[in-house]
Amino acid sequence: MKKLLLLCAFALTYSSNAQTEIPVEVPTIAIKVPLGEKVILGDVAITFKEVLEDSRCPKDVNCIWEGRIRLQIAVEIDQKAVLLKELLLGATKPGEVEETEIYNTKDQFLEAVGVLPYPTSEDTGDRSYVLLVSEKTR
């Protein structure tokens, strides 16, 4: 009986010191879509058409408003339908919502996660833009 009680006490002590699992987030891998080029992801082709607005605050400057970037893309599905979409990343004005979703089905989700390069105070305004797209398959 003493051995059983001692064994239970040991098991209880050991289990209470076990580490709890901490979930680890999987890093997002971004697909690069250069301005004016088409990238094919499965049945979907994305063309980065143009930058409509880039008012992002330069990263080495303190700004009152963080700014945003608006761009137009073309989404082609199964080499048939072409849909022009406007994406908005960053700050929104009253009545606007951030629009990052490119394509969404039960099997695939494509989302804009950023646009490079990010402006700096020394920027000349002549940029080679690249849209960063995240793909999640379900």
FENHUBEL-V220872 format. One record per residue. OMEGA is omega in whole degrees, 0 to 359 (* if undefined). BURIAL is + if it has 24 or more other C-alpha atoms within 12 Angstrom, else -. Layout:
# FENHUBEL-V220872
omega:OMEGA burial:BURIAL
omega:OMEGA burial:BURIAL
This chain:
# FENHUBEL-V220872
omega:179 burial:-
omega:180 burial:-
omega:180 burial:-
omega:178 burial:-
omega:178 burial:-
omega:179 burial:-
omega:178 burial:-
omega:179 burial:-
omega:178 burial:-
omega:181 burial:-
omega:179 burial:-
omega:179 burial:-
omega:181 burial:-
omega:183 burial:-
omega:180 burial:-
omega:179 burial:-
omega:180 burial:-
omega:181 burial:-
omega:175 burial:-
omega:181 burial:-
omega:177 burial:-
omega:180 burial:-
omega:180 burial:-
omega:178 burial:-
omega:177 burial:-
omega:181 burial:-
omega:179 burial:-
omega:176 burial:-
omega:184 burial:-
omega:175 burial:-
omega:182 burial:+
omega:176 burial:+
omega:180 burial:+
omega:179 burial:+
omega:179 burial:+
omega:182 burial:-
omega:180 burial:-
omega:176 burial:-
omega:181 burial:+
omega:178 burial:-
omega:183 burial:+
omega:180 burial:-
omega:185 burial:-
omega:175 burial:+
omega:180 burial:+
omega:175 burial:+
omega:177 burial:+
omega:187 burial:+
omega:182 burial:+
omega:174 burial:+
omega:181 burial:+
omega:181 burial:-
omega:173 burial:-
omega:181 burial:+
omega:181 burial:+
omega:179 burial:+
omega:177 burial:-
omega:187 burial:-
omega:180 burial:-
omega:181 burial:-
omega:174 burial:-
omega:182 burial:-
omega:175 burial:-
omega:182 burial:-
omega:184 burial:-
omega:180 burial:-
omega:183 burial:-
omega:174 burial:+
omega:176 burial:+
omega:180 burial:+
omega:179 burial:+
omega:177 burial:+
omega:172 burial:+
omega:179 burial:+
omega:181 burial:+
omega:183 burial:+
omega:181 burial:-
omega:179 burial:-
omega:182 burial:-
omega:187 burial:-
omega:175 burial:-
omega:181 burial:-
omega:175 burial:-
omega:180 burial:-
omega:174 burial:+
omega:178 burial:+
omega:179 burial:+
omega:179 burial:+
omega:179 burial:+
omega:185 burial:+
omega:178 burial:-
omega:175 burial:-
omega:179 burial:-
omega:181 burial:-
omega:179 burial:-
omega:172 burial:-
omega:177 burial:-
omega:182 burial:-
omega:182 burial:+
omega:183 burial:+
omega:179 burial:+
omega:184 burial:+
omega:183 burial:+
omega:173 burial:-
omega:179 burial:-
omega:182 burial:-
omega:188 burial:-
omega:177 burial:-
omega:178 burial:-
omega:184 burial:+
omega:174 burial:+
omega:181 burial:+
omega:179 burial:+
omega:176 burial:+
omega:178 burial:+
omega:355 burial:+
omega:176 burial:-
omega:184 burial:+
omega:173 burial:+
omega:181 burial:-
omega:181 burial:-
omega:183 burial:-
omega:178 burial:-
omega:180 burial:-
omega:179 burial:-
omega:187 burial:-
omega:171 burial:-
omega:185 burial:-
omega:175 burial:+
omega:176 burial:+
omega:178 burial:+
omega:184 burial:+
omega:176 burial:+
omega:178 burial:+
omega:176 burial:+
omega:176 burial:+
omega:183 burial:-
omega:* burial:-
